[in-house]
Structures are given as C-alpha cells and as structure tokens.
Amino acid sequence: MNCDNELSEQARNYIERAKEIGKEKGDCHELSELCHLAYSEYRAGIMTTEEYSKIYAICADYAYPR
C-alpha cells in the first residue's frame, strides 16, 4: 500500500488542496478543476497511477459524500 510519505511533493500538495477545498465547499467547480489538473499531469506522465488514484478518490469523497 502506498503511504503519504511515498507520494511526490506535488501529489501531496494536490491532496492537501483537495482536502481543504472539499471540507470548505464540497462539490464545487474548484474541486473539479483540481481533479482535472491532476488527471492532465497523470496523462502527461508527471504523476503515477497510484498518486492520481488517491487524489481522485479524495475529490470524489468530498464531492459525493456517503
């Protein structure tokens, strides 16, 4: 399993921003944009699949809470 310590600095920043935006605003355009930016970096090979998956999951949890 991938620990936060094993994530790149960039991925940790995305996760921190996603949590801040999600806690404050929930499902919003800003959270969606953050997820899209992370996806663009993943597709460009800047971010690993594991890093993007974690960011996506956090964004989805805040956008669509159970």
All heavy atoms as TSV, in Angstrom:
chain	resi	resn	atom	element	x	y	z
A	1	MET	N	N	0.842	-1.181	0.000
A	1	MET	CA	C	0.000	0.000	0.000
A	1	MET	C	C	0.884	1.240	0.000
A	1	MET	O	O	1.927	1.284	0.611
A	1	MET	CB	C	-0.916	-0.039	1.219
A	1	MET	CG	C	-1.890	1.089	1.252
A	1	MET	SD	S	-3.094	0.773	2.554
A	1	MET	CE	C	-4.335	1.871	1.978
A	2	ASN	N	N	0.449	2.267	-0.673
A	2	ASN	CA	C	1.228	3.481	-0.827
A	2	ASN	C	C	0.965	4.437	0.333
A	2	ASN	O	O	-0.143	4.852	0.564
A	2	ASN	CB	C	0.841	4.138	-2.162
A	2	ASN	CG	C	1.906	5.068	-2.665
A	2	ASN	OD1	O	2.965	5.202	-2.072
A	2	ASN	ND2	N	1.620	5.701	-3.767
A	3	CYS	N	N	1.998	4.784	1.070
A	3	CYS	CA	C	1.867	5.728	2.188
A	3	CYS	C	C	2.043	7.148	1.673
A	3	CYS	O	O	2.641	7.375	0.636
A	3	CYS	CB	C	2.919	5.451	3.249
A	3	CYS	SG	S	2.728	3.852	4.039
A	4	ASP	N	N	1.544	8.114	2.433
A	4	ASP	CA	C	1.717	9.511	2.057
A	4	ASP	C	C	3.186	9.874	1.928
A	4	ASP	O	O	3.544	10.729	1.141
A	4	ASP	CB	C	1.037	10.443	3.053
A	4	ASP	CG	C	-0.471	10.505	2.861
A	4	ASP	OD1	O	-0.955	10.023	1.815
A	4	ASP	OD2	O	-1.157	11.030	3.742
A	5	ASN	N	N	4.057	9.222	2.708
A	5	ASN	CA	C	5.487	9.508	2.645
A	5	ASN	C	C	6.068	9.127	1.297
A	5	ASN	O	O	7.091	9.674	0.896
A	5	ASN	CB	C	6.229	8.757	3.747
A	5	ASN	CG	C	5.806	9.185	5.133
A	5	ASN	OD1	O	4.968	10.058	5.298
A	5	ASN	ND2	N	6.390	8.566	6.131
A	6	GLU	N	N	5.468	8.188	0.600
A	6	GLU	CA	C	5.977	7.708	-0.670
A	6	GLU	C	C	5.445	8.517	-1.846
A	6	GLU	O	O	5.854	8.302	-2.977
A	6	GLU	CB	C	5.624	6.234	-0.849
A	6	GLU	CG	C	6.257	5.356	0.210
A	6	GLU	CD	C	5.763	3.929	0.150
A	6	GLU	OE1	O	5.032	3.584	-0.791
A	6	GLU	OE2	O	6.104	3.164	1.048
A	7	LEU	N	N	4.538	9.448	-1.591
A	7	LEU	CA	C	3.987	10.283	-2.648
A	7	LEU	C	C	4.942	11.421	-2.950
A	7	LEU	O	O	5.677	11.886	-2.081
A	7	LEU	CB	C	2.636	10.865	-2.220
A	7	LEU	CG	C	1.517	9.869	-1.935
A	7	LEU	CD1	C	0.311	10.610	-1.384
A	7	LEU	CD2	C	1.150	9.108	-3.184
A	8	SER	N	N	4.902	11.892	-4.181
A	8	SER	CA	C	5.722	13.040	-4.554
A	8	SER	C	C	5.206	14.288	-3.840
A	8	SER	O	O	4.062	14.332	-3.376
A	8	SER	CB	C	5.672	13.257	-6.067
A	8	SER	OG	O	4.382	13.675	-6.467
A	9	GLU	N	N	6.046	15.284	-3.759
A	9	GLU	CA	C	5.655	16.551	-3.139
A	9	GLU	C	C	4.451	17.138	-3.866
A	9	GLU	O	O	3.521	17.657	-3.246
A	9	GLU	CB	C	6.830	17.534	-3.176
A	9	GLU	CG	C	6.536	18.873	-2.542
A	9	GLU	CD	C	6.364	18.796	-1.038
A	9	GLU	OE1	O	6.944	17.895	-0.406
A	9	GLU	OE2	O	5.643	19.651	-0.497
A	10	GLN	N	N	4.466	17.037	-5.172
A	10	GLN	CA	C	3.368	17.570	-5.981
A	10	GLN	C	C	2.053	16.860	-5.648
A	10	GLN	O	O	1.020	17.504	-5.486
A	10	GLN	CB	C	3.696	17.410	-7.452
A	10	GLN	CG	C	2.691	18.033	-8.369
A	10	GLN	CD	C	3.156	18.002	-9.811
A	10	GLN	OE1	O	4.101	17.314	-10.153
A	10	GLN	NE2	N	2.485	18.757	-10.640
A	11	ALA	N	N	2.080	15.547	-5.543
A	11	ALA	CA	C	0.870	14.785	-5.214
A	11	ALA	C	C	0.384	15.142	-3.816
A	11	ALA	O	O	-0.827	15.291	-3.600
A	11	ALA	CB	C	1.139	13.289	-5.323
A	12	ARG	N	N	1.295	15.287	-2.872
A	12	ARG	CA	C	0.895	15.679	-1.516
A	12	ARG	C	C	0.231	17.050	-1.520
A	12	ARG	O	O	-0.741	17.280	-0.796
A	12	ARG	CB	C	2.093	15.649	-0.568
A	12	ARG	CG	C	2.516	14.238	-0.187
A	12	ARG	CD	C	3.473	14.226	0.977
A	12	ARG	NE	N	4.714	14.937	0.705
A	12	ARG	CZ	C	5.832	14.387	0.245
A	12	ARG	NH1	N	5.863	13.087	-0.007
A	12	ARG	NH2	N	6.900	15.111	0.040
A	13	ASN	N	N	0.738	17.970	-2.346
A	13	ASN	CA	C	0.125	19.297	-2.453
A	13	ASN	C	C	-1.296	19.207	-3.020
A	13	ASN	O	O	-2.200	19.884	-2.536
A	13	ASN	CB	C	0.972	20.223	-3.325
A	13	ASN	CG	C	2.238	20.664	-2.633
A	13	ASN	OD1	O	2.333	20.654	-1.414
A	13	ASN	ND2	N	3.238	21.028	-3.409
A	14	TYR	N	N	-1.477	18.388	-4.049
A	14	TYR	CA	C	-2.820	18.192	-4.617
A	14	TYR	C	C	-3.766	17.643	-3.559
A	14	TYR	O	O	-4.905	18.093	-3.443
A	14	TYR	CB	C	-2.773	17.220	-5.796
A	14	TYR	CG	C	-2.557	17.867	-7.136
A	14	TYR	CD1	C	-1.339	17.761	-7.783
A	14	TYR	CD2	C	-3.579	18.564	-7.775
A	14	TYR	CE1	C	-1.133	18.347	-9.029
A	14	TYR	CE2	C	-3.387	19.145	-9.010
A	14	TYR	CZ	C	-2.162	19.034	-9.635
A	14	TYR	OH	O	-1.974	19.604	-10.864
A	15	ILE	N	N	-3.306	16.667	-2.800
A	15	ILE	CA	C	-4.143	16.046	-1.776
A	15	ILE	C	C	-4.517	17.064	-0.705
A	15	ILE	O	O	-5.684	17.153	-0.301
A	15	ILE	CB	C	-3.432	14.810	-1.170
A	15	ILE	CG1	C	-3.397	13.699	-2.221
A	15	ILE	CG2	C	-4.111	14.350	0.109
A	15	ILE	CD1	C	-2.498	12.536	-1.870
A	16	GLU	N	N	-3.549	17.844	-0.269
A	16	GLU	CA	C	-3.821	18.863	0.740
A	16	GLU	C	C	-4.833	19.882	0.232
A	16	GLU	O	O	-5.781	20.228	0.930
A	16	GLU	CB	C	-2.509	19.562	1.118
A	16	GLU	CG	C	-2.656	20.583	2.225
A	16	GLU	CD	C	-1.321	21.215	2.576
A	16	GLU	OE1	O	-0.347	20.462	2.754
A	16	GLU	OE2	O	-1.264	22.452	2.655
A	17	ARG	N	N	-4.658	20.334	-1.003
A	17	ARG	CA	C	-5.597	21.299	-1.586
A	17	ARG	C	C	-6.981	20.682	-1.751
A	17	ARG	O	O	-7.990	21.341	-1.494
A	17	ARG	CB	C	-5.064	21.803	-2.923
A	17	ARG	CG	C	-3.902	22.759	-2.745
A	17	ARG	CD	C	-3.244	23.181	-4.023
A	17	ARG	NE	N	-4.164	23.640	-5.037
A	17	ARG	CZ	C	-3.898	23.591	-6.339
A	17	ARG	NH1	N	-2.749	23.109	-6.778
A	17	ARG	NH2	N	-4.773	24.033	-7.218
A	18	ALA	N	N	-7.045	19.425	-2.182
A	18	ALA	CA	C	-8.332	18.752	-2.354
A	18	ALA	C	C	-9.069	18.659	-1.025
A	18	ALA	O	O	-10.283	18.889	-0.957
A	18	ALA	CB	C	-8.134	17.363	-2.959
A	19	LYS	N	N	-8.355	18.339	0.035
A	19	LYS	CA	C	-8.983	18.243	1.353
A	19	LYS	C	C	-9.478	19.606	1.818
A	19	LYS	O	O	-10.581	19.715	2.358
A	19	LYS	CB	C	-8.003	17.660	2.365
A	19	LYS	CG	C	-7.757	16.175	2.168
A	19	LYS	CD	C	-6.765	15.649	3.173
A	19	LYS	CE	C	-6.522	14.156	2.993
A	19	LYS	NZ	N	-5.535	13.644	3.961
A	20	GLU	N	N	-8.676	20.647	1.619
A	20	GLU	CA	C	-9.082	21.994	2.033
A	20	GLU	C	C	-10.333	22.450	1.274
A	20	GLU	O	O	-11.288	22.928	1.873
A	20	GLU	CB	C	-7.945	22.989	1.778
A	20	GLU	CG	C	-6.775	22.855	2.713
A	20	GLU	CD	C	-5.602	23.734	2.315
A	20	GLU	OE1	O	-5.718	24.538	1.369
A	20	GLU	OE2	O	-4.541	23.600	2.957
A	21	ILE	N	N	-10.297	22.294	-0.047
A	21	ILE	CA	C	-11.435	22.714	-0.882
A	21	ILE	C	C	-12.662	21.877	-0.548
A	21	ILE	O	O	-13.762	22.393	-0.398
A	21	ILE	CB	C	-11.085	22.602	-2.374
A	21	ILE	CG1	C	-9.980	23.591	-2.740
A	21	ILE	CG2	C	-12.321	22.838	-3.240
A	21	ILE	CD1	C	-9.353	23.346	-4.114
A	22	GLY	N	N	-12.472	20.563	-0.440
A	22	GLY	CA	C	-13.584	19.669	-0.163
A	22	GLY	C	C	-14.254	19.947	1.163
A	22	GLY	O	O	-15.481	19.946	1.256
A	23	LYS	N	N	-13.456	20.191	2.204
A	23	LYS	CA	C	-14.023	20.477	3.527
A	23	LYS	C	C	-14.794	21.784	3.516
A	23	LYS	O	O	-15.840	21.904	4.139
A	23	LYS	CB	C	-12.918	20.545	4.577
A	23	LYS	CG	C	-12.367	19.211	4.975
A	23	LYS	CD	C	-11.247	19.363	5.984
A	23	LYS	CE	C	-10.588	18.021	6.262
A	23	LYS	NZ	N	-9.432	18.150	7.152
A	24	GLU	N	N	-14.254	22.769	2.803
A	24	GLU	CA	C	-14.867	24.088	2.790
A	24	GLU	C	C	-16.083	24.174	1.878
A	24	GLU	O	O	-17.107	24.750	2.243
A	24	GLU	CB	C	-13.834	25.130	2.343
A	24	GLU	CG	C	-14.337	26.550	2.380
A	24	GLU	CD	C	-13.274	27.541	1.950
A	24	GLU	OE1	O	-12.106	27.363	2.334
A	24	GLU	OE2	O	-13.631	28.474	1.214
A	25	LYS	N	N	-15.982	23.579	0.675
A	25	LYS	CA	C	-17.010	23.807	-0.339
A	25	LYS	C	C	-17.732	22.554	-0.820
A	25	LYS	O	O	-18.744	22.665	-1.503
A	25	LYS	CB	C	-16.386	24.502	-1.548
A	25	LYS	CG	C	-15.754	25.836	-1.215
A	25	LYS	CD	C	-15.130	26.455	-2.443
A	25	LYS	CE	C	-14.457	27.768	-2.098
A	25	LYS	NZ	N	-13.812	28.354	-3.268
A	26	GLY	N	N	-17.193	21.385	-0.548
A	26	GLY	CA	C	-17.815	20.163	-1.055
A	26	GLY	C	C	-17.726	20.078	-2.566
A	26	GLY	O	O	-16.703	20.398	-3.153
A	27	ASP	N	N	-18.813	19.649	-3.197
A	27	ASP	CA	C	-18.857	19.514	-4.652
A	27	ASP	C	C	-18.912	20.907	-5.276
A	27	ASP	O	O	-19.918	21.594	-5.191
A	27	ASP	CB	C	-20.086	18.705	-5.059
A	27	ASP	CG	C	-20.122	18.425	-6.550
A	27	ASP	OD1	O	-19.080	18.555	-7.219
A	27	ASP	OD2	O	-21.208	18.092	-7.047
A	28	CYS	N	N	-17.809	21.321	-5.892
A	28	CYS	CA	C	-17.739	22.654	-6.482
A	28	CYS	C	C	-16.846	22.625	-7.725
A	28	CYS	O	O	-16.125	21.659	-7.975
A	28	CYS	CB	C	-17.225	23.672	-5.469
A	28	CYS	SG	S	-15.509	23.425	-4.989
A	29	HIS	N	N	-16.914	23.688	-8.464
A	29	HIS	CA	C	-16.110	23.807	-9.686
A	29	HIS	C	C	-14.617	23.754	-9.370
A	29	HIS	O	O	-13.851	23.147	-10.110
A	29	HIS	CB	C	-16.460	25.102	-10.415
A	29	HIS	CG	C	-15.681	25.300	-11.670
A	29	HIS	ND1	N	-15.879	24.531	-12.794
A	29	HIS	CD2	C	-14.677	26.158	-11.974
A	29	HIS	CE1	C	-15.032	24.907	-13.738
A	29	HIS	NE2	N	-14.296	25.897	-13.264
A	30	GLU	N	N	-14.210	24.363	-8.288
A	30	GLU	CA	C	-12.794	24.413	-7.914
A	30	GLU	C	C	-12.242	23.003	-7.646
A	30	GLU	O	O	-11.132	22.670	-8.075
A	30	GLU	CB	C	-12.635	25.295	-6.684
A	30	GLU	CG	C	-11.226	25.715	-6.394
A	30	GLU	CD	C	-11.137	26.705	-5.248
A	30	GLU	OE1	O	-12.170	27.236	-4.812
A	30	GLU	OE2	O	-10.007	26.934	-4.798
A	31	LEU	N	N	-13.012	22.173	-6.966
A	31	LEU	CA	C	-12.592	20.798	-6.687
A	31	LEU	C	C	-12.517	19.994	-7.986
A	31	LEU	O	O	-11.582	19.231	-8.204
A	31	LEU	CB	C	-13.549	20.141	-5.697
A	31	LEU	CG	C	-13.162	18.768	-5.172
A	31	LEU	CD1	C	-11.847	18.828	-4.405
A	31	LEU	CD2	C	-14.256	18.215	-4.267
A	32	SER	N	N	-13.491	20.209	-8.852
A	32	SER	CA	C	-13.499	19.540	-10.152
A	32	SER	C	C	-12.273	19.939	-10.983
A	32	SER	O	O	-11.629	19.098	-11.602
A	32	SER	CB	C	-14.781	19.882	-10.899
A	32	SER	OG	O	-14.785	19.291	-12.169
A	33	GLU	N	N	-11.947	21.224	-10.989
A	33	GLU	CA	C	-10.786	21.716	-11.723
A	33	GLU	C	C	-9.497	21.092	-11.193
A	33	GLU	O	O	-8.616	20.720	-11.966
A	33	GLU	CB	C	-10.678	23.239	-11.610
A	33	GLU	CG	C	-11.367	23.994	-12.698
A	33	GLU	CD	C	-10.860	23.664	-14.086
A	33	GLU	OE1	O	-9.643	23.730	-14.362
A	33	GLU	OE2	O	-11.709	23.319	-14.921
A	34	LEU	N	N	-9.387	20.999	-9.883
A	34	LEU	CA	C	-8.205	20.402	-9.265
A	34	LEU	C	C	-8.036	18.958	-9.736
A	34	LEU	O	O	-6.936	18.536	-10.104
A	34	LEU	CB	C	-8.327	20.456	-7.747
A	34	LEU	CG	C	-7.148	19.880	-6.986
A	34	LEU	CD1	C	-6.004	20.880	-6.940
A	34	LEU	CD2	C	-7.561	19.479	-5.596
A	35	CYS	N	N	-9.139	18.229	-9.757
A	35	CYS	CA	C	-9.098	16.833	-10.203
A	35	CYS	C	C	-8.708	16.747	-11.680
A	35	CYS	O	O	-7.919	15.893	-12.065
A	35	CYS	CB	C	-10.444	16.167	-9.942
A	35	CYS	SG	S	-10.391	14.379	-10.079
A	36	HIS	N	N	-9.237	17.647	-12.501
A	36	HIS	CA	C	-8.886	17.672	-13.918
A	36	HIS	C	C	-7.408	18.010	-14.123
A	36	HIS	O	O	-6.759	17.432	-15.006
A	36	HIS	CB	C	-9.760	18.667	-14.676
A	36	HIS	CG	C	-11.122	18.161	-14.965
A	36	HIS	ND1	N	-12.187	18.379	-14.112
A	36	HIS	CD2	C	-11.609	17.429	-15.990
A	36	HIS	CE1	C	-13.256	17.804	-14.614
A	36	HIS	NE2	N	-12.940	17.215	-15.753
A	37	LEU	N	N	-6.877	18.922	-13.350
A	37	LEU	CA	C	-5.454	19.265	-13.455
A	37	LEU	C	C	-4.585	18.069	-13.077
A	37	LEU	O	O	-3.588	17.781	-13.751
A	37	LEU	CB	C	-5.123	20.449	-12.552
A	37	LEU	CG	C	-5.594	21.806	-13.018
A	37	LEU	CD1	C	-5.383	22.849	-11.920
A	37	LEU	CD2	C	-4.862	22.221	-14.281
A	38	ALA	N	N	-4.964	17.373	-12.017
A	38	ALA	CA	C	-4.220	16.190	-11.599
A	38	ALA	C	C	-4.267	15.125	-12.701
A	38	ALA	O	O	-3.263	14.482	-13.000
A	38	ALA	CB	C	-4.777	15.635	-10.292
A	39	TYR	N	N	-5.424	14.970	-13.319
A	39	TYR	CA	C	-5.554	13.993	-14.405
A	39	TYR	C	C	-4.656	14.365	-15.586
A	39	TYR	O	O	-4.007	13.493	-16.169
A	39	TYR	CB	C	-7.010	13.886	-14.861
A	39	TYR	CG	C	-7.206	12.867	-15.955
A	39	TYR	CD1	C	-7.119	11.511	-15.679
A	39	TYR	CD2	C	-7.456	13.259	-17.262
A	39	TYR	CE1	C	-7.278	10.569	-16.677
A	39	TYR	CE2	C	-7.618	12.319	-18.268
A	39	TYR	CZ	C	-7.533	10.974	-17.969
A	39	TYR	OH	O	-7.679	10.043	-18.965
A	40	SER	N	N	-4.592	15.631	-15.913
A	40	SER	CA	C	-3.735	16.089	-17.010
A	40	SER	C	C	-2.274	15.754	-16.728
A	40	SER	O	O	-1.546	15.314	-17.624
A	40	SER	CB	C	-3.878	17.595	-17.217
A	40	SER	OG	O	-5.163	17.924	-17.636
A	41	GLU	N	N	-1.860	15.946	-15.484
A	41	GLU	CA	C	-0.481	15.631	-15.121
A	41	GLU	C	C	-0.240	14.124	-15.118
A	41	GLU	O	O	0.836	13.667	-15.491
A	41	GLU	CB	C	-0.139	16.266	-13.780
A	41	GLU	CG	C	-0.099	17.776	-13.893
A	41	GLU	CD	C	0.457	18.460	-12.671
A	41	GLU	OE1	O	0.997	17.784	-11.776
A	41	GLU	OE2	O	0.340	19.698	-12.630
A	42	TYR	N	N	-1.224	13.368	-14.728
A	42	TYR	CA	C	-1.124	11.908	-14.779
A	42	TYR	C	C	-0.963	11.451	-16.227
A	42	TYR	O	O	-0.088	10.648	-16.547
A	42	TYR	CB	C	-2.359	11.281	-14.126
A	42	TYR	CG	C	-2.612	9.860	-14.545
A	42	TYR	CD1	C	-1.755	8.835	-14.162
A	42	TYR	CD2	C	-3.708	9.531	-15.340
A	42	TYR	CE1	C	-1.976	7.530	-14.551
A	42	TYR	CE2	C	-3.943	8.236	-15.730
A	42	TYR	CZ	C	-3.072	7.234	-15.335
A	42	TYR	OH	O	-3.294	5.944	-15.739
A	43	ARG	N	N	-1.798	11.984	-17.126
A	43	ARG	CA	C	-1.732	11.606	-18.546
A	43	ARG	C	C	-0.411	12.025	-19.191
A	43	ARG	O	O	0.064	11.378	-20.122
A	43	ARG	CB	C	-2.897	12.217	-19.321
A	43	ARG	CG	C	-4.253	11.684	-18.920
A	43	ARG	CD	C	-4.467	10.271	-19.328
A	43	ARG	NE	N	-4.521	10.209	-20.777
A	43	ARG	CZ	C	-4.447	9.097	-21.479
A	43	ARG	NH1	N	-4.343	7.952	-20.885
A	43	ARG	NH2	N	-4.491	9.128	-22.786
A	44	ALA	N	N	0.186	13.095	-18.683
A	44	ALA	CA	C	1.469	13.571	-19.211
A	44	ALA	C	C	2.644	12.787	-18.627
A	44	ALA	O	O	3.787	13.008	-19.025
A	44	ALA	CB	C	1.626	15.055	-18.907
A	45	GLY	N	N	2.367	11.893	-17.686
A	45	GLY	CA	C	3.422	11.074	-17.093
A	45	GLY	C	C	4.131	11.735	-15.926
A	45	GLY	O	O	5.140	11.233	-15.445
A	46	ILE	N	N	3.600	12.847	-15.462
A	46	ILE	CA	C	4.201	13.574	-14.355
A	46	ILE	C	C	3.842	12.936	-13.022
A	46	ILE	O	O	4.606	13.011	-12.062
A	46	ILE	CB	C	3.754	15.058	-14.387
A	46	ILE	CG1	C	4.227	15.705	-15.688
A	46	ILE	CG2	C	4.237	15.824	-13.176
A	46	ILE	CD1	C	3.639	17.068	-15.954
A	47	MET	N	N	2.697	12.286	-12.978
A	47	MET	CA	C	2.173	11.702	-11.753
A	47	MET	C	C	1.918	10.209	-11.985
A	47	MET	O	O	1.517	9.816	-13.077
A	47	MET	CB	C	0.862	12.421	-11.410
A	47	MET	CG	C	0.304	12.149	-10.073
A	47	MET	SD	S	-1.199	13.110	-9.797
A	47	MET	CE	C	-0.556	14.782	-9.880
A	48	THR	N	N	2.126	9.396	-10.959
A	48	THR	CA	C	1.893	7.958	-11.095
A	48	THR	C	C	0.401	7.638	-11.003
A	48	THR	O	O	-0.396	8.451	-10.538
A	48	THR	CB	C	2.622	7.162	-9.989
A	48	THR	OG1	O	2.027	7.463	-8.726
A	48	THR	CG2	C	4.112	7.466	-9.962
A	49	THR	N	N	0.063	6.444	-11.415
A	49	THR	CA	C	-1.324	5.974	-11.330
A	49	THR	C	C	-1.796	5.971	-9.876
A	49	THR	O	O	-2.920	6.394	-9.585
A	49	THR	CB	C	-1.440	4.555	-11.921
A	49	THR	OG1	O	-1.007	4.585	-13.272
A	49	THR	CG2	C	-2.863	4.036	-11.842
A	50	GLU	N	N	-0.947	5.520	-8.977
A	50	GLU	CA	C	-1.306	5.453	-7.563
A	50	GLU	C	C	-1.570	6.846	-7.001
A	50	GLU	O	O	-2.516	7.048	-6.238
A	50	GLU	CB	C	-0.206	4.765	-6.758
A	50	GLU	CG	C	-0.051	3.297	-7.055
A	50	GLU	CD	C	0.755	3.019	-8.328
A	50	GLU	OE1	O	1.472	3.928	-8.823
A	50	GLU	OE2	O	0.639	1.906	-8.842
A	51	GLU	N	N	-0.730	7.806	-7.375
A	51	GLU	CA	C	-0.911	9.173	-6.888
A	51	GLU	C	C	-2.218	9.759	-7.410
A	51	GLU	O	O	-3.005	10.318	-6.642
A	51	GLU	CB	C	0.265	10.056	-7.316
A	51	GLU	CG	C	1.547	9.712	-6.598
A	51	GLU	CD	C	2.749	10.446	-7.154
A	51	GLU	OE1	O	2.782	10.762	-8.359
A	51	GLU	OE2	O	3.670	10.716	-6.362
A	52	TYR	N	N	-2.458	9.609	-8.706
A	52	TYR	CA	C	-3.682	10.156	-9.276
A	52	TYR	C	C	-4.913	9.470	-8.675
A	52	TYR	O	O	-5.896	10.131	-8.352
A	52	TYR	CB	C	-3.718	10.034	-10.802
A	52	TYR	CG	C	-5.066	10.433	-11.326
A	52	TYR	CD1	C	-5.480	11.759	-11.272
A	52	TYR	CD2	C	-5.963	9.490	-11.797
A	52	TYR	CE1	C	-6.738	12.141	-11.685
A	52	TYR	CE2	C	-7.228	9.859	-12.221
A	52	TYR	CZ	C	-7.607	11.186	-12.163
A	52	TYR	OH	O	-8.862	11.553	-12.558
A	53	SER	N	N	-4.850	8.177	-8.498
A	53	SER	CA	C	-5.980	7.438	-7.930
A	53	SER	C	C	-6.330	7.943	-6.536
A	53	SER	O	O	-7.512	8.073	-6.189
A	53	SER	CB	C	-5.678	5.943	-7.875
A	53	SER	OG	O	-5.530	5.429	-9.178
A	54	LYS	N	N	-5.318	8.226	-5.742
A	54	LYS	CA	C	-5.559	8.732	-4.387
A	54	LYS	C	C	-6.202	10.118	-4.446
A	54	LYS	O	O	-7.153	10.395	-3.716
A	54	LYS	CB	C	-4.253	8.777	-3.608
A	54	LYS	CG	C	-4.439	9.183	-2.174
A	54	LYS	CD	C	-3.225	8.867	-1.344
A	54	LYS	CE	C	-3.492	9.271	0.087
A	54	LYS	NZ	N	-3.365	8.182	1.011
A	55	ILE	N	N	-5.702	10.986	-5.310
A	55	ILE	CA	C	-6.262	12.333	-5.466
A	55	ILE	C	C	-7.712	12.239	-5.938
A	55	ILE	O	O	-8.597	12.905	-5.400
A	55	ILE	CB	C	-5.412	13.177	-6.439
A	55	ILE	CG1	C	-4.034	13.416	-5.837
A	55	ILE	CG2	C	-6.106	14.497	-6.776
A	55	ILE	CD1	C	-2.995	13.884	-6.831
A	56	TYR	N	N	-7.959	11.406	-6.932
A	56	TYR	CA	C	-9.309	11.237	-7.466
A	56	TYR	C	C	-10.270	10.751	-6.379
A	56	TYR	O	O	-11.383	11.255	-6.240
A	56	TYR	CB	C	-9.294	10.263	-8.638
A	56	TYR	CG	C	-10.671	10.014	-9.190
A	56	TYR	CD1	C	-11.224	10.888	-10.113
A	56	TYR	CD2	C	-11.427	8.924	-8.770
A	56	TYR	CE1	C	-12.495	10.681	-10.613
A	56	TYR	CE2	C	-12.701	8.710	-9.259
A	56	TYR	CZ	C	-13.225	9.586	-10.182
A	56	TYR	OH	O	-14.499	9.387	-10.660
A	57	ALA	N	N	-9.826	9.785	-5.592
A	57	ALA	CA	C	-10.681	9.229	-4.532
A	57	ALA	C	C	-11.033	10.292	-3.496
A	57	ALA	O	O	-12.180	10.371	-3.044
A	57	ALA	CB	C	-9.984	8.047	-3.867
A	58	ILE	N	N	-10.071	11.117	-3.126
A	58	ILE	CA	C	-10.327	12.180	-2.149
A	58	ILE	C	C	-11.314	13.185	-2.725
A	58	ILE	O	O	-12.270	13.596	-2.051
A	58	ILE	CB	C	-9.010	12.852	-1.721
A	58	ILE	CG1	C	-8.198	11.868	-0.874
A	58	ILE	CG2	C	-9.272	14.149	-0.951
A	58	ILE	CD1	C	-6.778	12.289	-0.608
A	59	CYS	N	N	-11.101	13.585	-3.969
A	59	CYS	CA	C	-12.031	14.530	-4.611
A	59	CYS	C	C	-13.442	13.941	-4.679
A	59	CYS	O	O	-14.422	14.624	-4.375
A	59	CYS	CB	C	-11.550	14.893	-6.015
A	59	CYS	SG	S	-10.082	15.936	-6.048
A	60	ALA	N	N	-13.551	12.687	-5.063
A	60	ALA	CA	C	-14.860	12.031	-5.168
A	60	ALA	C	C	-15.537	11.921	-3.806
A	60	ALA	O	O	-16.749	12.128	-3.689
A	60	ALA	CB	C	-14.710	10.653	-5.799
A	61	ASP	N	N	-14.762	11.617	-2.765
A	61	ASP	CA	C	-15.345	11.511	-1.422
A	61	ASP	C	C	-15.935	12.830	-0.953
A	61	ASP	O	O	-16.981	12.845	-0.312
A	61	ASP	CB	C	-14.293	11.036	-0.417
A	61	ASP	CG	C	-14.034	9.543	-0.496
A	61	ASP	OD1	O	-14.832	8.820	-1.134
A	61	ASP	OD2	O	-13.032	9.091	0.081
A	62	TYR	N	N	-15.246	13.922	-1.248
A	62	TYR	CA	C	-15.769	15.224	-0.835
A	62	TYR	C	C	-16.902	15.701	-1.731
A	62	TYR	O	O	-17.841	16.349	-1.266
A	62	TYR	CB	C	-14.659	16.270	-0.793
A	62	TYR	CG	C	-13.821	16.182	0.459
A	62	TYR	CD1	C	-12.505	15.709	0.408
A	62	TYR	CD2	C	-14.338	16.547	1.694
A	62	TYR	CE1	C	-11.745	15.622	1.551
A	62	TYR	CE2	C	-13.575	16.455	2.842
A	62	TYR	CZ	C	-12.282	15.993	2.776
A	62	TYR	OH	O	-11.530	15.891	3.914
A	63	ALA	N	N	-16.830	15.382	-2.999
A	63	ALA	CA	C	-17.876	15.820	-3.931
A	63	ALA	C	C	-19.165	15.021	-3.744
A	63	ALA	O	O	-20.260	15.553	-3.876
A	63	ALA	CB	C	-17.394	15.700	-5.374
A	64	TYR	N	N	-19.028	13.745	-3.427
A	64	TYR	CA	C	-20.186	12.859	-3.286
A	64	TYR	C	C	-20.077	12.067	-1.996
A	64	TYR	O	O	-19.831	10.863	-2.006
A	64	TYR	CB	C	-20.280	11.914	-4.481
A	64	TYR	CG	C	-20.215	12.628	-5.798
A	64	TYR	CD1	C	-19.060	12.584	-6.586
A	64	TYR	CD2	C	-21.292	13.389	-6.240
A	64	TYR	CE1	C	-19.000	13.258	-7.794
A	64	TYR	CE2	C	-21.229	14.073	-7.453
A	64	TYR	CZ	C	-20.076	14.007	-8.220
A	64	TYR	OH	O	-20.021	14.680	-9.396
A	65	PRO	N	N	-20.281	12.731	-0.857
A	65	PRO	CA	C	-20.138	12.022	0.429
A	65	PRO	C	C	-21.202	10.934	0.579
A	65	PRO	O	O	-22.287	11.026	0.046
A	65	PRO	CB	C	-20.330	13.132	1.473
A	65	PRO	CG	C	-21.018	14.229	0.756
A	65	PRO	CD	C	-20.692	14.101	-0.693
A	66	ARG	N	N	-20.841	9.917	1.319
A	66	ARG	CA	C	-21.747	8.792	1.537
A	66	ARG	C	C	-22.701	9.082	2.647
A	66	ARG	O	O	-22.578	9.778	3.527
A	66	ARG	CB	C	-20.973	7.539	1.874
A	66	ARG	CG	C	-20.100	7.143	0.731
A	66	ARG	CD	C	-19.255	5.989	1.138
A	66	ARG	NE	N	-17.958	6.228	0.479
A	66	ARG	CZ	C	-16.950	5.450	0.560
A	66	ARG	NH1	N	-17.013	4.384	1.285
A	66	ARG	NH2	N	-15.847	5.700	-0.057
